[in-house]
């Protein structure tokens, strides 16, 4: 069901509470990557252009004790946002109380205000993270409407998303709308053929995704470290490769259930250790005890490229090898190239390390959509209901 969007709300003169994802990396008070702030701007711009007062809430890192607060203030974020918007942004170093209430009362139409890190409320009884009903109600009392644009936390029911949403008229912002359209679209109604490419370190992290996609995808291509658990389950020797011995039965069940749909690598780039300068060997069969598999081989890149031909929907989650080391990045690059060359396909990166890999390897612009949520996109792909999405009104 389509959710109400920010454009469905009457915003003129309204106090618009917005849950954004400003959880950016900060080192010594300097923001090292402001992508998430940049990404929040279209929704903020729309609200202020419509004459709304944008009151922004976000978490930043984890805060359990008073000491954890150091370096977790949203003040530098508010400053960066002000530079990006080209206008003043009020920062309130409180998550509740008189200073915050007065600052909001003094806002004019089109003004922007950033509230301090919502997780500062976690110090005393995890009020934010446990969705304390009083906190959600209090925050909601500060505004007239609520817009959720933070997909990264949509898989959690927190006071700053679900709590506020239960007390006000709601809508999603542009970022959330896009995530629902693409990731939700894949899960609910993919254009076929639909090919999923799954990699990354472990099977155990992606069991739910594989199980859900076995029913939905036309093909599932497996790469990365999870390959070896599947191959060990088939009785192959995997040497020193990463292998979850306690997941062999499960891997066997998945292989049986998926049948021809699940396609494993046919060759592997192996090395004696995790080192960019280590000598490499390409093997098609068993991996000896003194070697480990660190990337898919050239024949697998060819195979996966062929399997992708004609696909109308592609979702990729998890690198094909240890892409951080150039020697073992070729498989991930090969798959990125194959996806980039597809015509008429909706191509989606399901968050986390794959997004980092695509950006690092220079393919970020080649995809239709790169999800901004790691855990949230995985849970969405598992077919789970995301509380942050669920709590927004349907159209
Ligand atoms: P994930 O967070 O599950 O998507 O896993 C990403 C990580 O998996 C990356 O840091 C990769 O280096 C790692 N990875 C991919 N392939 C392998 C492999 N064959 N052996 C060990 N680690 C791998």
Boltz pocket constraint, residues with backbone or C-beta under 6 A from the ligand:
constraints:
  - pocket:
      binder: B
      contacts: [[A, 199], [A, 200], [A, 201], [A, 202], [A, 205], [A, 223], [A, 224], [A, 225], [A, 226], [A, 242], [A, 293], [A, 294], [A, 295], [A, 317], [A, 318], [A, 319], [A, 320], [A, 321], [A, 322], [A, 323], [A, 324], [A, 352], [A, 353], [A, 354]]
      max_distance: 6.0
